[in-house]
Every structure is written in structure tokens, then in C-alpha cells.
Amino acid sequence: MSDLLDRDFFDRPVEEVAPALLGQVFAHRTDEGEVAVRLTEVEAYAGPLDPASHSYRGRTARNAVMWGPPGHAYVYFTYGMHFCVNLVCGPDGTASAVLLRAGEIVAGLDLARSRRPRSTVRDLARGPARLCQALAIDRAHNGLDVCDTGSPLRILSGDAVDPAGIRTGPRVGVTAAKDVPWRFWIDGDPTVSQYRPHVPRRRRPPAQT
């Protein structure tokens, strides 16, 4: 897992990049050491063409990294408590990205466990927020070039996944375009997260007086 994926890998439609990322290795090097995950689950978001994408309504300070160039990390904060990391795809201006949903720790297991001491090995990076916690990724890493050998965040070539072993389904927790089957995962891998459809919050009825 020593070969860095080049920028051309990301410079194509997001729905092609997403399944191709399965089996690749995402690594974060820190002063404490390096943790790396073999990607087992991802989701594609197709920019302004996709109502579920952060960039659907245009460019903002938050989503600026999504607009290019490809091969950079887009990190965002959600629910007031979690970070999630995406990899930007397509040519400049398309604003598409792949959310890294889950992976198997393949390097730095002890360090990952120290960051998530209550998790089982299977659950260390099982879900996008857990993946960021295990790899110590936060907003400070937004915009880093994962195709640069000198970057602390890097994407490396892993073992190829047989296309017959890749499954697709609806994305998790989205309300718009919720039936688009752009979640991709390795069939039968224990680190793949549990699918949960978005459930709108029910409004409480007005109090009786």
C-alpha cells in the first residue's frame, strides 16, 4: 500500500470514483504516528446536479474546497459534534465529492484504539464520524491535497475489489434524492456501517389549554 493514487484517479465523474475507492487506503500521519484505513463504504455526491450535495445551492465558504481541484479533502462539521471527510472529484467547478463512510484499520491499530477506547476493532472506523475520530481528522485538515506525498493526509493504492462484490444502495440520512443508489460498499465486510434512512422529526402537537 505504498503507491499514491494520482490526481487523474479523481478527475472523472464521482459515480465512477466512488466504487473505485473501495479497497484503497486512506492514511493520516501525525506526530503520534500514522493510522490508515482500507475503505469499505463510501457515498457519492454530484455537486450542483445533486439535491443531496452540500454544493447544490452554490459555492459558500463552507463548501469552497468541493469546487476543485480534485484530489483534495473536504472536511465538514455536522450535528454540532462530528467531523466527516470527503475526497473531491471531477474537474474544477463540478463540486462533486465522495464521503468516506467506513473502513478497516490496517495500520496504527493501537493509536486508533487510544482515540476510541470504548470501540471494538470492527467499530473503530465504522461510520464517517468514527472514521474521522480514529484518524484524528478535523476542520484543520480541510483542503489538504491527498495526492501529495508530503501531505499528512494521503490516499494510497490498496487491493482491488472484485466488482461482483460491490453493492449499491440509497445514501444515509438524506431527504433530497434519497433513493439515488450512490452508496457503495464491499459486500459482507463487517466494518460497513448499518444503513439508517432519514426519519423526519415529528412536530409536537400544540399544548392543550
TORPA-4810 file (N, C-alpha, C, O; in nm, 3 decimals):
<nodes>
NODE_1_0.082_-0.120_0.000_0.000_0.000_0.000_0.087_0.126_0.000_0.061_0.221_0.074_M
NODE_2_0.190_0.125_-0.085_0.284_0.236_-0.084_0.264_0.333_-0.200_0.318_0.443_-0.196_S
NODE_3_0.188_0.295_-0.302_0.173_0.380_-0.420_0.063_0.482_-0.398_-0.051_0.446_-0.366_D
NODE_4_0.096_0.607_-0.417_-0.001_0.715_-0.402_-0.089_0.720_-0.526_-0.039_0.715_-0.639_L
NODE_5_-0.220_0.730_-0.507_-0.310_0.748_-0.621_-0.286_0.887_-0.680_-0.267_0.984_-0.607_L
NODE_6_-0.288_0.897_-0.813_-0.262_1.026_-0.874_-0.391_1.105_-0.894_-0.501_1.053_-0.873_D
NODE_7_-0.375_1.230_-0.934_-0.491_1.318_-0.944_-0.588_1.274_-1.053_-0.708_1.299_-1.044_R
NODE_8_-0.537_1.208_-1.156_-0.625_1.160_-1.263_-0.729_1.062_-1.211_-0.838_1.051_-1.267_D
NODE_9_-0.695_0.990_-1.106_-0.790_0.897_-1.046_-0.918_0.970_-1.005_-1.028_0.916_-1.019_F
NODE_10_-0.903_1.092_-0.955_-1.017_1.170_-0.905_-1.081_1.258_-1.012_-1.193_1.307_-0.994_F
NODE_11_-1.011_1.280_-1.122_-1.058_1.373_-1.224_-1.151_1.303_-1.323_-1.122_1.293_-1.443_D
NODE_12_-1.263_1.254_-1.271_-1.364_1.186_-1.351_-1.495_1.189_-1.274_-1.497_1.231_-1.158_R
NODE_13_-1.605_1.144_-1.334_-1.735_1.152_-1.265_-1.733_1.084_-1.129_-1.673_0.978_-1.111_P
NODE_14_-1.801_1.148_-1.034_-1.799_1.099_-0.896_-1.855_0.959_-0.882_-1.810_0.882_-0.797_V
NODE_15_-1.956_0.925_-0.965_-2.014_0.791_-0.954_-1.919_0.682_-1.004_-1.941_0.564_-0.979_E
NODE_16_-1.813_0.722_-1.076_-1.708_0.628_-1.115_-1.600_0.619_-1.008_-1.548_0.511_-0.978_E
NODE_17_-1.567_0.733_-0.950_-1.461_0.737_-0.848_-1.504_0.662_-0.722_-1.424_0.589_-0.663_V
NODE_18_-1.630_0.679_-0.681_-1.674_0.623_-0.552_-1.651_0.473_-0.542_-1.583_0.430_-0.448_A
NODE_19_-1.702_0.389_-0.633_-1.677_0.245_-0.617_-1.530_0.209_-0.635_-1.482_0.111_-0.577_P
NODE_20_-1.457_0.289_-0.714_-1.315_0.262_-0.733_-1.233_0.288_-0.607_-1.122_0.237_-0.593_A
NODE_21_-1.287_0.368_-0.514_-1.218_0.395_-0.387_-1.224_0.277_-0.291_-1.142_0.267_-0.199_L
NODE_22_-1.320_0.188_-0.310_-1.330_0.072_-0.221_-1.205_-0.014_-0.234_-1.162_-0.048_-0.344_L
NODE_23_-1.147_-0.048_-0.119_-1.024_-0.125_-0.117_-0.898_-0.039_-0.117_-0.790_-0.090_-0.088_G
NODE_24_-0.911_0.090_-0.148_-0.795_0.180_-0.140_-0.771_0.218_0.006_-0.856_0.197_0.092_Q
NODE_25_-0.655_0.274_0.032_-0.613_0.300_0.170_-0.601_0.451_0.194_-0.532_0.521_0.120_V
NODE_26_-0.669_0.499_0.297_-0.667_0.639_0.336_-0.587_0.650_0.465_-0.619_0.583_0.563_F
NODE_27_-0.484_0.734_0.464_-0.392_0.740_0.578_-0.374_0.882_0.629_-0.377_0.978_0.553_A
NODE_28_-0.355_0.892_0.760_-0.326_1.022_0.823_-0.203_1.008_0.911_-0.200_0.927_1.004_H
NODE_29_-0.102_1.086_0.881_0.024_1.086_0.954_0.025_1.204_1.050_0.006_1.318_1.008_R
NODE_30_0.047_1.176_1.179_0.054_1.281_1.282_0.182_1.263_1.363_0.258_1.169_1.340_T
NODE_31_0.205_1.353_1.457_0.321_1.340_1.545_0.311_1.214_1.631_0.413_1.160_1.674_D
NODE_32_0.189_1.166_1.655_0.171_1.045_1.735_0.200_0.918_1.655_0.228_0.813_1.713_E
NODE_33_0.193_0.927_1.524_0.209_0.811_1.438_0.109_0.817_1.324_0.042_0.919_1.303_G
NODE_34_0.097_0.709_1.252_0.007_0.704_1.137_-0.102_0.600_1.158_-0.076_0.490_1.208_E
NODE_35_-0.223_0.637_1.120_-0.336_0.544_1.116_-0.386_0.540_0.973_-0.399_0.644_0.908_V
NODE_36_-0.413_0.420_0.924_-0.463_0.404_0.788_-0.581_0.309_0.787_-0.587_0.213_0.865_A
NODE_37_-0.677_0.337_0.697_-0.794_0.251_0.683_-0.806_0.203_0.538_-0.781_0.278_0.444_V
NODE_38_-0.845_0.081_0.524_-0.885_0.027_0.393_-1.033_0.059_0.377_-1.115_0.013_0.457_R
NODE_39_-1.068_0.136_0.277_-1.205_0.185_0.262_-1.300_0.073_0.223_-1.274_-0.003_0.130_L
NODE_40_-1.411_0.065_0.297_-1.510_-0.041_0.273_-1.648_0.013_0.240_-1.734_-0.062_0.196_T
NODE_41_-1.670_0.144_0.260_-1.801_0.204_0.233_-1.784_0.352_0.202_-1.714_0.423_0.273_E
NODE_42_-1.849_0.397_0.094_-1.840_0.538_0.053_-1.974_0.582_-0.003_-2.061_0.500_-0.031_V
NODE_43_-1.990_0.714_-0.018_-2.109_0.771_-0.082_-2.067_0.879_-0.180_-1.976_0.957_-0.152_E
NODE_44_-2.134_0.885_-0.295_-2.105_0.985_-0.397_-2.206_1.099_-0.390_-2.325_1.077_-0.367_A
NODE_45_-2.156_1.222_-0.408_-2.240_1.342_-0.413_-2.198_1.425_-0.534_-2.082_1.464_-0.546_Y
NODE_46_-2.294_1.452_-0.623_-2.263_1.505_-0.756_-2.283_1.656_-0.770_-2.333_1.702_-0.873_A
NODE_47_-2.245_1.731_-0.671_-2.241_1.876_-0.683_-2.374_1.941_-0.713_-2.477_1.896_-0.665_G
NODE_48_-2.373_2.049_-0.794_-2.495_2.126_-0.820_-2.606_2.047_-0.889_-2.720_2.092_-0.893_P
NODE_49_-2.574_1.930_-0.942_-2.676_1.845_-1.005_-2.747_1.756_-0.904_-2.844_1.689_-0.938_L
NODE_50_-2.699_1.756_-0.781_-2.745_1.659_-0.680_-2.807_1.734_-0.561_-2.736_1.800_-0.486_D
NODE_51_-2.938_1.724_-0.543_-3.003_1.796_-0.432_-2.953_1.757_-0.293_-2.974_1.831_-0.197_P
NODE_52_-2.887_1.642_-0.282_-2.835_1.599_-0.152_-2.694_1.650_-0.124_-2.642_1.630_-0.015_A
NODE_53_-2.634_1.716_-0.221_-2.496_1.762_-0.206_-2.490_1.896_-0.133_-2.581_1.978_-0.145_S
NODE_54_-2.383_1.917_-0.058_-2.360_2.045_0.010_-2.345_2.160_-0.089_-2.367_2.276_-0.054_H
NODE_55_-2.307_2.129_-0.212_-2.283_2.234_-0.311_-2.403_2.259_-0.403_-2.392_2.332_-0.501_S
NODE_56_-2.516_2.197_-0.371_-2.633_2.207_-0.459_-2.679_2.351_-0.479_-2.722_2.387_-0.588_Y
NODE_57_-2.672_2.432_-0.375_-2.721_2.570_-0.383_-2.610_2.671_-0.414_-2.631_2.791_-0.402_R
NODE_58_-2.494_2.621_-0.453_-2.388_2.711_-0.494_-2.269_2.713_-0.399_-2.267_2.643_-0.298_G
NODE_59_-2.173_2.793_-0.434_-2.048_2.799_-0.359_-2.064_2.884_-0.233_-2.124_2.991_-0.236_R
NODE_60_-2.010_2.833_-0.123_-2.009_2.905_0.005_-1.871_2.890_0.068_-1.786_2.816_0.018_T
NODE_61_-1.848_2.962_0.176_-1.721_2.948_0.247_-1.703_2.805_0.297_-1.592_2.753_0.300_A
NODE_62_-1.814_2.742_0.337_-1.806_2.607_0.391_-1.766_2.505_0.286_-1.683_2.418_0.312_R
NODE_63_-1.826_2.514_0.165_-1.805_2.409_0.066_-1.705_2.445_-0.042_-1.695_2.374_-0.142_N
NODE_64_-1.630_2.554_-0.027_-1.543_2.604_-0.133_-1.445_2.499_-0.185_-1.416_2.496_-0.305_A
NODE_65_-1.395_2.413_-0.098_-1.298_2.311_-0.140_-1.359_2.215_-0.243_-1.288_2.162_-0.328_V
NODE_66_-1.491_2.194_-0.233_-1.556_2.099_-0.324_-1.545_2.142_-0.469_-1.554_2.058_-0.559_M
NODE_67_-1.526_2.269_-0.494_-1.527_2.321_-0.631_-1.396_2.296_-0.705_-1.383_2.335_-0.821_W
NODE_68_-1.302_2.231_-0.642_-1.181_2.190_-0.711_-1.057_2.259_-0.657_-1.063_2.356_-0.582_G
NODE_69_-0.942_2.203_-0.700_-0.921_2.092_-0.791_-0.948_1.957_-0.725_-0.961_1.950_-0.603_P
NODE_70_-0.955_1.849_-0.806_-0.980_1.717_-0.749_-0.862_1.667_-0.666_-0.751_1.719_-0.675_P
NODE_71_-0.890_1.566_-0.584_-0.785_1.506_-0.504_-0.754_1.579_-0.376_-0.646_1.563_-0.319_G
NODE_72_-0.850_1.660_-0.327_-0.834_1.731_-0.201_-0.941_1.685_-0.102_-1.047_1.635_-0.140_H
NODE_73_-0.911_1.704_0.026_-1.004_1.664_0.132_-1.102_1.776_0.162_-1.063_1.892_0.180_A
NODE_74_-1.229_1.742_0.168_-1.333_1.835_0.212_-1.385_1.783_0.346_-1.447_1.677_0.353_Y
NODE_75_-1.357_1.859_0.453_-1.395_1.819_0.588_-1.501_1.915_0.639_-1.485_2.037_0.631_V
NODE_76_-1.609_1.859_0.692_-1.714_1.945_0.747_-1.757_1.894_0.885_-1.734_1.779_0.921_Y
NODE_77_-1.819_1.984_0.959_-1.867_1.957_1.094_-2.018_1.939_1.088_-2.086_2.017_1.021_F
NODE_78_-2.071_1.839_1.156_-2.213_1.812_1.147_-2.273_1.779_1.283_-2.204_1.726_1.371_T
NODE_79_-2.400_1.810_1.299_-2.475_1.783_1.422_-2.409_1.845_1.546_-2.438_1.805_1.658_Y
NODE_80_-2.323_1.944_1.524_-2.260_2.012_1.635_-2.162_1.928_1.714_-2.124_1.965_1.825_G
NODE_81_-2.120_1.813_1.657_-2.031_1.726_1.735_-1.936_1.640_1.652_-1.837_1.590_1.706_M
NODE_82_-1.962_1.620_1.522_-1.885_1.524_1.444_-1.822_1.588_1.321_-1.877_1.681_1.263_H
NODE_83_-1.704_1.536_1.282_-1.643_1.571_1.155_-1.661_1.456_1.057_-1.665_1.339_1.096_F
NODE_84_-1.671_1.491_0.929_-1.678_1.392_0.822_-1.581_1.437_0.713_-1.562_1.557_0.692_C
NODE_85_-1.519_1.340_0.644_-1.421_1.373_0.541_-1.466_1.316_0.406_-1.513_1.203_0.395_V
NODE_86_-1.449_1.400_0.304_-1.482_1.364_0.165_-1.358_1.386_0.080_-1.267_1.460_0.118_N
NODE_87_-1.354_1.321_-0.037_-1.249_1.345_-0.134_-1.311_1.406_-0.259_-1.404_1.350_-0.317_L
NODE_88_-1.258_1.520_-0.301_-1.315_1.597_-0.413_-1.283_1.528_-0.546_-1.172_1.480_-0.568_V
NODE_89_-1.384_1.526_-0.634_-1.371_1.458_-0.763_-1.409_1.551_-0.878_-1.464_1.659_-0.857_C
NODE_90_-1.377_1.506_-0.999_-1.416_1.578_-1.119_-1.331_1.701_-1.145_-1.254_1.741_-1.058_G
NODE_91_-1.343_1.761_-1.263_-1.266_1.881_-1.295_-1.309_1.999_-1.210_-1.416_1.998_-1.149_P
NODE_92_-1.225_2.102_-1.208_-1.257_2.224_-1.133_-1.397_2.273_-1.170_-1.435_2.277_-1.287_D
NODE_93_-1.472_2.311_-1.067_-1.603_2.370_-1.089_-1.719_2.274_-1.082_-1.834_2.317_-1.082_G
NODE_94_-1.692_2.143_-1.075_-1.804_2.048_-1.069_-1.854_2.026_-0.927_-1.970_1.989_-0.907_T
NODE_95_-1.769_2.049_-0.828_-1.806_2.045_-0.686_-1.864_1.912_-0.643_-1.956_1.909_-0.561_A
NODE_96_-1.814_1.803_-0.695_-1.857_1.671_-0.652_-1.754_1.611_-0.557_-1.636_1.647_-0.561_S
NODE_97_-1.799_1.519_-0.472_-1.709_1.460_-0.373_-1.763_1.326_-0.326_-1.881_1.296_-0.339_A
NODE_98_-1.672_1.246_-0.272_-1.707_1.115_-0.217_-1.689_1.119_-0.066_-1.579_1.147_-0.016_V
NODE_99_-1.796_1.092_0.007_-1.789_1.082_0.153_-1.731_0.946_0.191_-1.776_0.842_0.143_L
NODE_100_-1.630_0.947_0.278_-1.571_0.823_0.327_-1.652_0.777_0.448_-1.645_0.838_0.555_L
NODE_101_-1.728_0.671_0.431_-1.822_0.628_0.535_-1.764_0.527_0.633_-1.798_0.530_0.751_R
NODE_102_-1.677_0.438_0.587_-1.629_0.334_0.679_-1.503_0.268_0.623_-1.475_0.274_0.504_A
NODE_103_-1.429_0.207_0.713_-1.308_0.137_0.671_-1.256_0.044_0.779_-1.298_0.048_0.894_G
NODE_104_-1.162_-0.040_0.737_-1.093_-0.134_0.826_-0.956_-0.076_0.860_-0.881_-0.040_0.769_E
NODE_105_-0.922_-0.067_0.987_-0.791_-0.018_1.027_-0.684_-0.118_0.982_-0.688_-0.235_1.021_I
NODE_106_-0.589_-0.071_0.901_-0.483_-0.160_0.851_-0.345_-0.115_0.897_-0.246_-0.184_0.872_V
NODE_107_-0.337_-0.001_0.963_-0.211_0.046_1.020_-0.243_0.138_1.136_-0.340_0.214_1.131_A
NODE_108_-0.161_0.131_1.242_-0.181_0.218_1.357_-0.298_0.177_1.445_-0.367_0.262_1.500_G
NODE_109_-0.320_0.047_1.458_-0.437_-0.001_1.533_-0.435_0.048_1.678_-0.538_0.094_1.728_L
NODE_110_-0.322_0.039_1.745_-0.316_0.081_1.886_-0.347_0.230_1.901_-0.414_0.271_1.996_D
NODE_111_-0.297_0.311_1.809_-0.324_0.454_1.815_-0.471_0.482_1.790_-0.531_0.566_1.858_L
NODE_112_-0.531_0.413_1.694_-0.674_0.431_1.667_-0.756_0.391_1.790_-0.855_0.457_1.822_A
NODE_113_-0.716_0.284_1.857_-0.790_0.239_1.975_-0.775_0.338_2.090_-0.868_0.353_2.170_R
NODE_114_-0.662_0.406_2.100_-0.646_0.506_2.206_-0.738_0.626_2.183_-0.775_0.695_2.277_S
NODE_115_-0.774_0.650_2.058_-0.864_0.761_2.026_-1.010_0.723_2.041_-1.096_0.809_2.060_R
NODE_116_-1.039_0.593_2.034_-1.175_0.543_2.051_-1.171_0.422_2.145_-1.198_0.309_2.102_R
NODE_117_-1.137_0.444_2.272_-1.108_0.332_2.364_-1.228_0.243_2.394_-1.209_0.130_2.440_P
NODE_118_-1.348_0.289_2.370_-1.465_0.207_2.401_-1.514_0.126_2.280_-1.612_0.052_2.292_R
NODE_119_-1.449_0.140_2.168_-1.493_0.071_2.046_-1.429_-0.065_2.031_-1.316_-0.088_2.075_S
NODE_120_-1.502_-0.156_1.969_-1.442_-0.280_1.924_-1.356_-0.249_1.801_-1.368_-0.142_1.743_T
NODE_121_-1.270_-0.342_1.763_-1.186_-0.322_1.646_-1.273_-0.301_1.523_-1.241_-0.217_1.438_V
NODE_122_-1.381_-0.375_1.512_-1.470_-0.362_1.397_-1.529_-0.222_1.387_-1.547_-0.170_1.277_R
NODE_123_-1.558_-0.162_1.501_-1.630_-0.035_1.503_-1.540_0.089_1.504_-1.591_0.201_1.506_D
NODE_124_-1.409_0.072_1.503_-1.320_0.186_1.516_-1.344_0.291_1.407_-1.342_0.411_1.436_L
NODE_125_-1.366_0.248_1.284_-1.390_0.341_1.172_-1.516_0.302_1.097_-1.524_0.317_0.975_A
NODE_126_-1.614_0.254_1.169_-1.740_0.206_1.110_-1.844_0.318_1.117_-1.925_0.325_1.210_R
NODE_127_-1.841_0.405_1.018_-1.923_0.525_1.014_-1.835_0.646_0.991_-1.720_0.646_1.035_G
NODE_128_-1.885_0.749_0.923_-1.799_0.862_0.886_-1.743_0.940_1.003_-1.628_0.986_0.996_P
NODE_129_-1.820_0.958_1.110_-1.768_1.030_1.227_-1.663_0.947_1.300_-1.561_1.001_1.343_A
NODE_130_-1.687_0.818_1.313_-1.589_0.731_1.379_-1.460_0.724_1.300_-1.351_0.721_1.357_R
NODE_131_-1.471_0.722_1.168_-1.352_0.720_1.083_-1.267_0.843_1.110_-1.145_0.833_1.124_L
NODE_132_-1.330_0.959_1.118_-1.255_1.082_1.146_-1.195_1.081_1.285_-1.084_1.130_1.305_C
NODE_133_-1.265_1.027_1.382_-1.212_1.019_1.517_-1.090_0.926_1.523_-0.989_0.961_1.584_Q
NODE_134_-1.100_0.810_1.460_-0.990_0.714_1.461_-0.866_0.768_1.393_-0.753_0.737_1.432_A
NODE_135_-0.886_0.851_1.288_-0.774_0.908_1.216_-0.737_1.049_1.262_-0.646_1.111_1.206_L
NODE_136_-0.809_1.101_1.364_-0.782_1.236_1.418_-0.792_1.342_1.310_-0.703_1.425_1.295_A
NODE_137_-0.902_1.339_1.234_-0.926_1.436_1.128_-1.028_1.538_1.177_-1.132_1.502_1.233_I
NODE_138_-0.998_1.665_1.156_-1.093_1.770_1.192_-1.088_1.882_1.087_-1.025_1.866_0.982_D
NODE_139_-1.153_1.992_1.116_-1.166_2.100_1.018_-1.030_2.156_0.974_-1.020_2.213_0.865_R
NODE_140_-0.928_2.141_1.057_-0.795_2.191_1.022_-0.738_2.120_0.899_-0.645_2.171_0.836_A
NODE_141_-0.793_2.003_0.865_-0.743_1.927_0.751_-0.821_1.954_0.624_-0.792_1.896_0.519_H
NODE_142_-0.919_2.043_0.631_-0.997_2.079_0.514_-0.907_2.140_0.407_-0.831_2.233_0.435_N
NODE_143_-0.915_2.088_0.285_-0.838_2.142_0.174_-0.704_2.075_0.150_-0.637_2.108_0.052_G
NODE_144_-0.663_1.982_0.236_-0.534_1.916_0.215_-0.535_1.832_0.088_-0.637_1.775_0.050_L
NODE_145_-0.420_1.825_0.023_-0.403_1.752_-0.102_-0.367_1.607_-0.071_-0.256_1.580_-0.024_D
NODE_146_-0.458_1.513_-0.097_-0.433_1.373_-0.064_-0.347_1.304_-0.170_-0.311_1.188_-0.153_V
NODE_147_-0.315_1.374_-0.279_-0.230_1.319_-0.385_-0.085_1.367_-0.374_-0.005_1.342_-0.463_C
NODE_148_-0.053_1.435_-0.265_0.080_1.491_-0.244_0.154_1.404_-0.143_0.104_1.380_-0.033_D
NODE_149_0.273_1.356_-0.178_0.349_1.269_-0.088_0.384_1.338_0.043_0.405_1.271_0.144_T
NODE_150_0.391_1.472_0.042_0.426_1.544_0.163_0.308_1.579_0.251_0.326_1.636_0.359_G
NODE_151_0.187_1.545_0.207_0.067_1.579_0.284_0.046_1.480_0.399_0.075_1.362_0.383_S
NODE_152_-0.002_1.527_0.513_-0.034_1.433_0.621_-0.150_1.341_0.588_-0.158_1.231_0.641_P
NODE_153_-0.239_1.386_0.501_-0.349_1.301_0.453_-0.313_1.251_0.314_-0.283_1.331_0.225_L
NODE_154_-0.317_1.118_0.296_-0.281_1.061_0.166_-0.377_0.947_0.132_-0.432_0.882_0.220_R
NODE_155_-0.394_0.926_0.001_-0.475_0.813_-0.047_-0.381_0.722_-0.126_-0.319_0.763_-0.224_I
NODE_156_-0.374_0.596_-0.082_-0.279_0.500_-0.137_-0.352_0.385_-0.203_-0.465_0.352_-0.167_L
NODE_157_-0.287_0.324_-0.300_-0.348_0.210_-0.368_-0.351_0.090_-0.276_-0.252_0.061_-0.207_S
NODE_158_-0.463_0.020_-0.274_-0.480_-0.100_-0.194_-0.508_-0.219_-0.284_-0.473_-0.221_-0.401_G
NODE_159_-0.572_-0.318_-0.227_-0.608_-0.438_-0.303_-0.735_-0.411_-0.383_-0.831_-0.353_-0.333_D
NODE_160_-0.733_-0.454_-0.508_-0.850_-0.435_-0.594_-0.968_-0.515_-0.540_-0.952_-0.626_-0.489_A
NODE_161_-1.088_-0.457_-0.553_-1.211_-0.523_-0.511_-1.283_-0.575_-0.635_-1.304_-0.500_-0.730_V
NODE_162_-1.321_-0.701_-0.634_-1.396_-0.758_-0.745_-1.528_-0.682_-0.759_-1.604_-0.674_-0.663_D
NODE_163_-1.557_-0.627_-0.877_-1.684_-0.554_-0.894_-1.806_-0.635_-0.855_-1.908_-0.579_-0.814_P
NODE_164_-1.797_-0.767_-0.867_-1.911_-0.852_-0.828_-1.936_-0.848_-0.678_-2.044_-0.885_-0.632_A
NODE_165_-1.836_-0.803_-0.601_-1.851_-0.796_-0.456_-1.887_-0.658_-0.406_-1.886_-0.634_-0.285_G
NODE_166_-1.920_-0.567_-0.497_-1.959_-0.431_-0.458_-2.110_-0.418_-0.465_-2.172_-0.455_-0.565_I
NODE_167_-2.169_-0.366_-0.360_-2.314_-0.345_-0.354_-2.344_-0.195_-0.356_-2.259_-0.113_-0.320_R
NODE_168_-2.464_-0.161_-0.399_-2.506_-0.021_-0.403_-2.643_-0.007_-0.338_-2.721_-0.102_-0.332_T
NODE_169_-2.670_0.112_-0.289_-2.799_0.139_-0.228_-2.816_0.286_-0.200_-2.727_0.365_-0.232_G
NODE_170_-2.928_0.327_-0.142_-2.953_0.468_-0.113_-2.856_0.522_-0.009_-2.805_0.448_0.075_P
NODE_171_-2.833_0.652_-0.016_-2.742_0.716_0.078_-2.808_0.732_0.215_-2.930_0.726_0.229_R
NODE_172_-2.725_0.752_0.315_-2.771_0.753_0.453_-2.807_0.894_0.497_-2.732_0.989_0.475_V
NODE_173_-2.924_0.907_0.560_-2.959_1.030_0.629_-2.988_1.149_0.542_-2.980_1.263_0.590_G
NODE_174_-3.021_1.129_0.412_-3.054_1.242_0.327_-3.203_1.244_0.298_-3.267_1.139_0.292_V
NODE_175_-3.259_1.363_0.280_-3.401_1.375_0.249_-3.423_1.398_0.100_-3.520_1.347_0.043_T
NODE_176_-3.333_1.476_0.036_-3.344_1.500_-0.107_-3.270_1.391_-0.184_-3.164_1.345_-0.141_A
NODE_177_-3.327_1.350_-0.297_-3.266_1.245_-0.380_-3.231_1.122_-0.297_-3.127_1.060_-0.316_A
NODE_178_-3.321_1.089_-0.203_-3.290_0.983_-0.107_-3.288_0.843_-0.167_-3.235_0.751_-0.106_K
NODE_179_-3.344_0.825_-0.287_-3.345_0.693_-0.348_-3.233_0.672_-0.448_-3.222_0.564_-0.506_D
NODE_180_-3.149_0.772_-0.469_-3.037_0.756_-0.562_-2.938_0.655_-0.503_-2.890_0.675_-0.391_V
NODE_181_-2.905_0.548_-0.575_-2.822_0.440_-0.517_-2.673_0.469_-0.527_-2.600_0.396_-0.594_P
NODE_182_-2.629_0.574_-0.461_-2.489_0.614_-0.469_-2.412_0.588_-0.340_-2.308_0.649_-0.316_W
NODE_183_-2.462_0.499_-0.259_-2.380_0.445_-0.150_-2.323_0.312_-0.200_-2.396_0.227_-0.251_R
NODE_184_-2.192_0.296_-0.186_-2.123_0.178_-0.236_-2.049_0.112_-0.120_-1.987_0.180_-0.039_F
NODE_185_-2.056_-0.019_-0.112_-1.987_-0.089_-0.004_-1.943_-0.228_-0.048_-1.995_-0.284_-0.145_W
NODE_186_-1.845_-0.283_0.026_-1.796_-0.417_-0.001_-1.888_-0.517_0.067_-1.903_-0.516_0.189_I
NODE_187_-1.949_-0.601_-0.011_-2.049_-0.694_0.040_-1.988_-0.785_0.147_-1.883_-0.846_0.127_D
NODE_188_-2.058_-0.794_0.260_-2.017_-0.884_0.366_-1.906_-0.835_0.455_-1.869_-0.905_0.550_G
NODE_189_-1.850_-0.718_0.429_-1.742_-0.668_0.515_-1.800_-0.622_0.648_-1.895_-0.544_0.650_D
NODE_190_-1.745_-0.668_0.760_-1.803_-0.635_0.891_-1.788_-0.490_0.931_-1.858_-0.444_1.021_P
NODE_191_-1.700_-0.414_0.866_-1.682_-0.274_0.904_-1.780_-0.180_0.835_-1.783_-0.061_0.867_T
NODE_192_-1.861_-0.230_0.743_-1.961_-0.146_0.676_-2.065_-0.103_0.779_-2.110_-0.185_0.860_V
NODE_193_-2.104_0.023_0.775_-2.197_0.075_0.876_-2.339_0.025_0.851_-2.373_-0.020_0.741_S
NODE_194_-2.421_0.034_0.953_-2.560_-0.006_0.942_-2.640_0.102_0.872_-2.630_0.220_0.906_Q
NODE_195_-2.719_0.062_0.773_-2.798_0.160_0.697_-2.913_0.210_0.782_-2.988_0.133_0.842_Y
NODE_196_-2.927_0.344_0.785_-3.039_0.407_0.855_-3.099_0.515_0.765_-3.034_0.616_0.741_R
NODE_197_-3.219_0.496_0.716_-3.283_0.600_0.636_-3.314_0.721_0.722_-3.331_0.710_0.844_P
NODE_198_-3.321_0.837_0.658_-3.354_0.959_0.731_-3.500_0.954_0.778_-3.590_0.922_0.700_H
NODE_199_-3.521_0.987_0.903_-3.656_0.991_0.959_-3.683_1.134_1.003_-3.622_1.180_1.099_V
NODE_200_-3.774_1.205_0.936_-3.803_1.343_0.975_-3.854_1.351_1.118_-3.927_1.262_1.164_P
NODE_201_-3.816_1.456_1.188_-3.866_1.474_1.324_-4.013_1.513_1.321_-4.055_1.598_1.242_R
NODE_202_-4.088_1.451_1.406_-4.230_1.482_1.413_-4.252_1.604_1.501_-4.192_1.616_1.609_R
NODE_203_-4.335_1.693_1.456_-4.365_1.811_1.536_-4.460_1.775_1.648_-4.556_1.700_1.631_R
NODE_204_-4.430_1.832_1.763_-4.518_1.808_1.877_-4.649_1.885_1.858_-4.647_1.999_1.810_R
NODE_205_-4.759_1.824_1.893_-4.886_1.898_1.881_-4.889_2.011_1.983_-4.826_2.002_2.087_P
NODE_206_-4.962_2.117_1.953_-4.970_2.229_2.048_-5.030_2.185_2.180_-5.116_2.097_2.183_P
NODE_207_-4.984_2.244_2.287_-5.033_2.208_2.420_-5.180_2.245_2.431_-5.225_2.346_2.378_A
NODE_208_-5.253_2.162_2.501_-5.396_2.188_2.526_-5.410_2.292_2.636_-5.340_2.289_2.737_Q
NODE_209_-5.499_2.383_2.614_-5.522_2.486_2.718_-5.667_2.482_2.762_-5.708_2.560_2.848_T
</nodes>
